[in-house]
């Protein structure tokens, strides 16, 4: 039997026709083009000024808005959305603990990327899991943004929230008094 050839990923991708917000304090670029080579933007601007190679796959972005990837500077891959941490940690603990924590982190990473966040600084999560999810994203095993991690948190939490956080392997430090903070 014969194996059908696989379509190769194009070397160049051109997004053409939409409005481009550059992130600078300048008016938007209407009928813009963004040229991508591999996974890097190599040129962007008015479509009339961007040279699109003949081998480029062209996607019509007319009627759409293009903008640079967003950077989340205070993210938590250990939560989906935002809610009461005491309730959230209890839910994770009762649904598999550390195993569920990894599923939550995978889901959170994917949701961030799908929302346009291409870089996240994950502030306060178990270090081993944070480094693990970052590595899996870097290897392409999990879909997500570029991840920078700070490691475990130092915060004021209620006894219940701190206990539930510890049950899921969160490993942070709960500080409730000036004396505890100074140690």
ChimeraX commands (.cxc) that place a marker at each C-alpha (Angstrom):
marker #1 position 0.00,0.00,0.00 radius 0.5
marker #1 position 1.14,3.58,-0.61 radius 0.5
marker #1 position 1.42,6.22,2.07 radius 0.5
marker #1 position -0.03,9.58,1.12 radius 0.5
marker #1 position 2.47,12.44,1.35 radius 0.5
marker #1 position 1.98,14.73,4.33 radius 0.5
marker #1 position 1.42,18.42,3.80 radius 0.5
marker #1 position 4.38,20.36,5.07 radius 0.5
marker #1 position 4.00,23.39,7.28 radius 0.5
marker #1 position 4.69,26.44,5.11 radius 0.5
marker #1 position 7.99,28.19,5.75 radius 0.5
marker #1 position 6.22,31.56,5.59 radius 0.5
marker #1 position 2.80,32.61,6.78 radius 0.5
marker #1 position 1.29,35.97,5.88 radius 0.5
marker #1 position -1.66,37.52,7.70 radius 0.5
marker #1 position -3.01,40.12,5.29 radius 0.5
marker #1 position -5.79,42.69,5.28 radius 0.5
marker #1 position -6.67,43.31,8.91 radius 0.5
marker #1 position -6.05,46.28,11.17 radius 0.5
marker #1 position -2.75,46.05,13.06 radius 0.5
marker #1 position -2.30,47.45,16.56 radius 0.5
marker #1 position 1.44,47.68,17.09 radius 0.5
marker #1 position 1.50,48.30,20.82 radius 0.5
marker #1 position 3.14,51.67,20.28 radius 0.5
marker #1 position 1.35,54.98,20.79 radius 0.5
marker #1 position 0.61,55.42,17.10 radius 0.5
marker #1 position -2.59,55.07,15.07 radius 0.5
marker #1 position -3.52,51.54,13.93 radius 0.5
marker #1 position -2.24,50.31,10.57 radius 0.5
marker #1 position -5.21,49.61,8.30 radius 0.5
marker #1 position -4.91,46.92,5.59 radius 0.5
marker #1 position -1.78,45.57,7.24 radius 0.5
marker #1 position 0.34,42.48,6.69 radius 0.5
marker #1 position 2.26,40.40,9.21 radius 0.5
marker #1 position 4.87,38.00,7.81 radius 0.5
marker #1 position 5.80,35.03,9.98 radius 0.5
marker #1 position 8.74,32.73,9.36 radius 0.5
marker #1 position 8.62,29.56,11.45 radius 0.5
marker #1 position 7.41,30.89,14.79 radius 0.5
marker #1 position 8.82,34.42,14.50 radius 0.5
marker #1 position 7.32,37.60,13.11 radius 0.5
marker #1 position 9.87,38.88,10.60 radius 0.5
marker #1 position 8.02,41.86,9.17 radius 0.5
marker #1 position 4.84,43.84,9.83 radius 0.5
marker #1 position 3.32,47.00,8.45 radius 0.5
marker #1 position 1.09,48.27,5.65 radius 0.5
marker #1 position 0.39,45.41,3.20 radius 0.5
marker #1 position 1.74,47.56,0.38 radius 0.5
marker #1 position 5.16,47.65,2.10 radius 0.5
marker #1 position 5.51,44.03,3.27 radius 0.5
marker #1 position 7.11,41.73,0.68 radius 0.5
marker #1 position 5.27,38.42,0.85 radius 0.5
marker #1 position 7.28,35.47,-0.54 radius 0.5
marker #1 position 5.68,33.35,-3.25 radius 0.5
marker #1 position 5.81,30.26,-1.00 radius 0.5
marker #1 position 3.84,31.96,1.81 radius 0.5
marker #1 position 0.50,30.63,2.97 radius 0.5
marker #1 position -1.75,33.71,3.04 radius 0.5
marker #1 position -4.57,34.14,5.54 radius 0.5
marker #1 position -7.07,36.92,4.87 radius 0.5
marker #1 position -7.55,38.91,8.08 radius 0.5
marker #1 position -9.83,41.55,6.56 radius 0.5
marker #1 position -12.35,42.81,9.11 radius 0.5
marker #1 position -10.20,41.53,11.98 radius 0.5
marker #1 position -7.74,43.12,14.37 radius 0.5
marker #1 position -4.18,41.87,14.76 radius 0.5
marker #1 position -2.07,42.78,17.77 radius 0.5
marker #1 position 1.12,41.65,19.49 radius 0.5
marker #1 position 0.92,38.81,21.99 radius 0.5
marker #1 position -0.14,39.92,25.44 radius 0.5
marker #1 position 2.10,39.49,28.49 radius 0.5
marker #1 position 0.49,38.47,31.78 radius 0.5
marker #1 position 2.81,39.78,34.49 radius 0.5
marker #1 position 0.94,38.30,37.45 radius 0.5
marker #1 position -0.42,34.92,36.47 radius 0.5
marker #1 position -1.34,31.75,38.33 radius 0.5
marker #1 position -1.47,28.61,36.20 radius 0.5
marker #1 position -2.87,26.79,39.22 radius 0.5
marker #1 position -6.28,28.48,38.88 radius 0.5
marker #1 position -8.79,28.73,36.08 radius 0.5
marker #1 position -10.15,32.24,35.99 radius 0.5
marker #1 position -10.18,33.81,39.41 radius 0.5
marker #1 position -12.02,32.84,42.52 radius 0.5
marker #1 position -11.77,32.21,46.20 radius 0.5
marker #1 position -8.48,30.40,46.80 radius 0.5
marker #1 position -9.78,28.50,49.84 radius 0.5
marker #1 position -12.63,27.10,47.74 radius 0.5
marker #1 position -10.37,26.46,44.76 radius 0.5
marker #1 position -7.67,24.57,46.70 radius 0.5
marker #1 position -10.33,22.45,48.45 radius 0.5
marker #1 position -11.80,21.53,45.06 radius 0.5
marker #1 position -8.39,20.51,43.67 radius 0.5
marker #1 position -7.62,18.50,46.84 radius 0.5
marker #1 position -10.95,16.63,46.61 radius 0.5
marker #1 position -10.50,15.87,42.88 radius 0.5
marker #1 position -7.09,14.22,42.84 radius 0.5
marker #1 position -4.72,16.69,44.50 radius 0.5
marker #1 position -1.37,16.95,42.67 radius 0.5
marker #1 position -2.66,15.00,39.65 radius 0.5
marker #1 position -5.57,17.44,39.25 radius 0.5
marker #1 position -3.23,20.38,39.83 radius 0.5
marker #1 position -1.26,19.41,36.70 radius 0.5
marker #1 position -4.48,19.09,34.65 radius 0.5
marker #1 position -5.51,22.55,35.86 radius 0.5
marker #1 position -2.11,24.00,34.93 radius 0.5
marker #1 position -2.32,22.46,31.43 radius 0.5
marker #1 position -5.83,23.84,30.93 radius 0.5
marker #1 position -4.87,27.26,32.27 radius 0.5
marker #1 position -1.84,27.46,29.96 radius 0.5
marker #1 position -3.98,26.62,26.92 radius 0.5
marker #1 position -6.68,29.13,27.90 radius 0.5
marker #1 position -4.12,31.89,28.31 radius 0.5
marker #1 position -2.63,31.24,24.87 radius 0.5
marker #1 position -6.06,31.06,23.22 radius 0.5
marker #1 position -6.87,34.45,24.82 radius 0.5
marker #1 position -3.80,36.01,23.17 radius 0.5
marker #1 position -1.40,35.78,26.12 radius 0.5
marker #1 position 1.93,34.65,24.64 radius 0.5
marker #1 position 4.02,35.16,27.82 radius 0.5
marker #1 position 3.05,34.63,31.45 radius 0.5
marker #1 position 4.94,35.19,34.67 radius 0.5
marker #1 position 3.58,32.54,37.03 radius 0.5
marker #1 position 3.80,34.03,40.50 radius 0.5
marker #1 position 3.37,31.50,43.25 radius 0.5
marker #1 position 3.00,27.83,42.48 radius 0.5
marker #1 position 4.82,24.64,43.40 radius 0.5
marker #1 position 8.28,24.97,41.86 radius 0.5
marker #1 position 8.55,21.42,40.50 radius 0.5
marker #1 position 5.14,21.63,38.78 radius 0.5
marker #1 position 5.83,25.13,37.45 radius 0.5
marker #1 position 9.15,24.07,35.96 radius 0.5
marker #1 position 7.52,20.91,34.63 radius 0.5
marker #1 position 4.70,22.70,32.81 radius 0.5
marker #1 position 7.18,25.24,31.41 radius 0.5
marker #1 position 9.38,22.42,30.08 radius 0.5
marker #1 position 6.42,20.55,28.58 radius 0.5
marker #1 position 5.27,23.74,26.82 radius 0.5
marker #1 position 8.81,24.33,25.53 radius 0.5
marker #1 position 8.92,20.76,24.14 radius 0.5
marker #1 position 5.52,21.18,22.47 radius 0.5
marker #1 position 3.85,18.53,24.65 radius 0.5
marker #1 position 1.41,21.08,26.10 radius 0.5
marker #1 position -0.06,24.12,24.35 radius 0.5
marker #1 position 0.67,27.32,26.23 radius 0.5
marker #1 position 2.50,30.62,26.36 radius 0.5
marker #1 position 6.15,31.24,27.21 radius 0.5
marker #1 position 6.32,30.75,31.00 radius 0.5
marker #1 position 8.54,32.41,33.59 radius 0.5
marker #1 position 8.17,31.09,37.14 radius 0.5
marker #1 position 8.86,32.50,40.60 radius 0.5
marker #1 position 8.29,29.34,42.61 radius 0.5
marker #1 position 6.25,29.00,45.80 radius 0.5
marker #1 position 4.39,31.98,47.24 radius 0.5
marker #1 position 4.84,33.85,50.46 radius 0.5
marker #1 position 1.43,35.20,51.45 radius 0.5
marker #1 position -1.15,35.73,54.17 radius 0.5
marker #1 position -3.70,32.93,53.92 radius 0.5
marker #1 position -6.39,31.70,56.27 radius 0.5
marker #1 position -5.55,28.46,58.07 radius 0.5
marker #1 position -8.12,26.62,55.92 radius 0.5
marker #1 position -6.71,27.96,52.65 radius 0.5
marker #1 position -3.12,27.24,53.73 radius 0.5
marker #1 position -4.08,23.68,54.73 radius 0.5
marker #1 position -5.86,23.02,51.45 radius 0.5
marker #1 position -2.95,24.50,49.51 radius 0.5
marker #1 position -0.57,22.13,51.29 radius 0.5
marker #1 position -2.87,19.15,50.49 radius 0.5
marker #1 position -2.42,19.75,46.76 radius 0.5
marker #1 position 1.33,20.13,47.11 radius 0.5
marker #1 position 1.32,23.91,46.76 radius 0.5
marker #1 position 4.24,24.26,49.14 radius 0.5
marker #1 position 4.03,27.99,49.81 radius 0.5
marker #1 position 4.68,29.84,53.02 radius 0.5
marker #1 position 1.76,31.39,54.88 radius 0.5
marker #1 position 2.83,34.47,56.85 radius 0.5
marker #1 position 0.32,35.92,59.31 radius 0.5
marker #1 position 2.36,38.16,61.61 radius 0.5
marker #1 position 5.29,40.57,61.29 radius 0.5
marker #1 position 7.33,38.11,63.38 radius 0.5
marker #1 position 6.68,35.26,60.93 radius 0.5
marker #1 position 7.61,37.52,58.03 radius 0.5
marker #1 position 10.95,38.41,59.63 radius 0.5
marker #1 position 12.03,34.76,60.01 radius 0.5
marker link #1:1,2 radius 0.2
marker link #1:2,3 radius 0.2
marker link #1:3,4 radius 0.2
marker link #1:4,5 radius 0.2
marker link #1:5,6 radius 0.2
marker link #1:6,7 radius 0.2
marker link #1:7,8 radius 0.2
marker link #1:8,9 radius 0.2
marker link #1:9,10 radius 0.2
marker link #1:10,11 radius 0.2
marker link #1:11,12 radius 0.2
marker link #1:12,13 radius 0.2
marker link #1:13,14 radius 0.2
marker link #1:14,15 radius 0.2
marker link #1:15,16 radius 0.2
marker link #1:16,17 radius 0.2
marker link #1:17,18 radius 0.2
marker link #1:18,19 radius 0.2
marker link #1:19,20 radius 0.2
marker link #1:20,21 radius 0.2
marker link #1:21,22 radius 0.2
marker link #1:22,23 radius 0.2
marker link #1:23,24 radius 0.2
marker link #1:24,25 radius 0.2
marker link #1:25,26 radius 0.2
marker link #1:26,27 radius 0.2
marker link #1:27,28 radius 0.2
marker link #1:28,29 radius 0.2
marker link #1:29,30 radius 0.2
marker link #1:30,31 radius 0.2
marker link #1:31,32 radius 0.2
marker link #1:32,33 radius 0.2
marker link #1:33,34 radius 0.2
marker link #1:34,35 radius 0.2
marker link #1:35,36 radius 0.2
marker link #1:36,37 radius 0.2
marker link #1:37,38 radius 0.2
marker link #1:38,39 radius 0.2
marker link #1:39,40 radius 0.2
marker link #1:40,41 radius 0.2
marker link #1:41,42 radius 0.2
marker link #1:42,43 radius 0.2
marker link #1:43,44 radius 0.2
marker link #1:44,45 radius 0.2
marker link #1:45,46 radius 0.2
marker link #1:46,47 radius 0.2
marker link #1:47,48 radius 0.2
marker link #1:48,49 radius 0.2
marker link #1:49,50 radius 0.2
marker link #1:50,51 radius 0.2
marker link #1:51,52 radius 0.2
marker link #1:52,53 radius 0.2
marker link #1:53,54 radius 0.2
marker link #1:54,55 radius 0.2
marker link #1:55,56 radius 0.2
marker link #1:56,57 radius 0.2
marker link #1:57,58 radius 0.2
marker link #1:58,59 radius 0.2
marker link #1:59,60 radius 0.2
marker link #1:60,61 radius 0.2
marker link #1:61,62 radius 0.2
marker link #1:62,63 radius 0.2
marker link #1:63,64 radius 0.2
marker link #1:64,65 radius 0.2
marker link #1:65,66 radius 0.2
marker link #1:66,67 radius 0.2
marker link #1:67,68 radius 0.2
marker link #1:68,69 radius 0.2
marker link #1:69,70 radius 0.2
marker link #1:70,71 radius 0.2
marker link #1:71,72 radius 0.2
marker link #1:72,73 radius 0.2
marker link #1:73,74 radius 0.2
marker link #1:74,75 radius 0.2
marker link #1:75,76 radius 0.2
marker link #1:76,77 radius 0.2
marker link #1:77,78 radius 0.2
marker link #1:78,79 radius 0.2
marker link #1:79,80 radius 0.2
marker link #1:80,81 radius 0.2
marker link #1:81,82 radius 0.2
marker link #1:82,83 radius 0.2
marker link #1:83,84 radius 0.2
marker link #1:84,85 radius 0.2
marker link #1:85,86 radius 0.2
marker link #1:86,87 radius 0.2
marker link #1:87,88 radius 0.2
marker link #1:88,89 radius 0.2
marker link #1:89,90 radius 0.2
marker link #1:90,91 radius 0.2
marker link #1:91,92 radius 0.2
marker link #1:92,93 radius 0.2
marker link #1:93,94 radius 0.2
marker link #1:94,95 radius 0.2
marker link #1:95,96 radius 0.2
marker link #1:96,97 radius 0.2
marker link #1:97,98 radius 0.2
marker link #1:98,99 radius 0.2
marker link #1:99,100 radius 0.2
marker link #1:100,101 radius 0.2
marker link #1:101,102 radius 0.2
marker link #1:102,103 radius 0.2
marker link #1:103,104 radius 0.2
marker link #1:104,105 radius 0.2
marker link #1:105,106 radius 0.2
marker link #1:106,107 radius 0.2
marker link #1:107,108 radius 0.2
marker link #1:108,109 radius 0.2
marker link #1:109,110 radius 0.2
marker link #1:110,111 radius 0.2
marker link #1:111,112 radius 0.2
marker link #1:112,113 radius 0.2
marker link #1:113,114 radius 0.2
marker link #1:114,115 radius 0.2
marker link #1:115,116 radius 0.2
marker link #1:116,117 radius 0.2
marker link #1:117,118 radius 0.2
marker link #1:118,119 radius 0.2
marker link #1:119,120 radius 0.2
marker link #1:120,121 radius 0.2
marker link #1:121,122 radius 0.2
marker link #1:122,123 radius 0.2
marker link #1:123,124 radius 0.2
marker link #1:124,125 radius 0.2
marker link #1:125,126 radius 0.2
marker link #1:126,127 radius 0.2
marker link #1:127,128 radius 0.2
marker link #1:128,129 radius 0.2
marker link #1:129,130 radius 0.2
marker link #1:130,131 radius 0.2
marker link #1:131,132 radius 0.2
marker link #1:132,133 radius 0.2
marker link #1:133,134 radius 0.2
marker link #1:134,135 radius 0.2
marker link #1:135,136 radius 0.2
marker link #1:136,137 radius 0.2
marker link #1:137,138 radius 0.2
marker link #1:138,139 radius 0.2
marker link #1:139,140 radius 0.2
marker link #1:140,141 radius 0.2
marker link #1:141,142 radius 0.2
marker link #1:142,143 radius 0.2
marker link #1:143,144 radius 0.2
marker link #1:144,145 radius 0.2
marker link #1:145,146 radius 0.2
marker link #1:146,147 radius 0.2
marker link #1:147,148 radius 0.2
marker link #1:148,149 radius 0.2
marker link #1:149,150 radius 0.2
marker link #1:150,151 radius 0.2
marker link #1:151,152 radius 0.2
marker link #1:152,153 radius 0.2
marker link #1:153,154 radius 0.2
marker link #1:154,155 radius 0.2
marker link #1:155,156 radius 0.2
marker link #1:156,157 radius 0.2
marker link #1:157,158 radius 0.2
marker link #1:158,159 radius 0.2
marker link #1:159,160 radius 0.2
marker link #1:160,161 radius 0.2
marker link #1:161,162 radius 0.2
marker link #1:162,163 radius 0.2
marker link #1:163,164 radius 0.2
marker link #1:164,165 radius 0.2
marker link #1:165,166 radius 0.2
marker link #1:166,167 radius 0.2
marker link #1:167,168 radius 0.2
marker link #1:168,169 radius 0.2
marker link #1:169,170 radius 0.2
marker link #1:170,171 radius 0.2
marker link #1:171,172 radius 0.2
marker link #1:172,173 radius 0.2
marker link #1:173,174 radius 0.2
marker link #1:174,175 radius 0.2
marker link #1:175,176 radius 0.2
marker link #1:176,177 radius 0.2
marker link #1:177,178 radius 0.2
marker link #1:178,179 radius 0.2
marker link #1:179,180 radius 0.2
marker link #1:180,181 radius 0.2
marker link #1:181,182 radius 0.2
marker link #1:182,183 radius 0.2
view
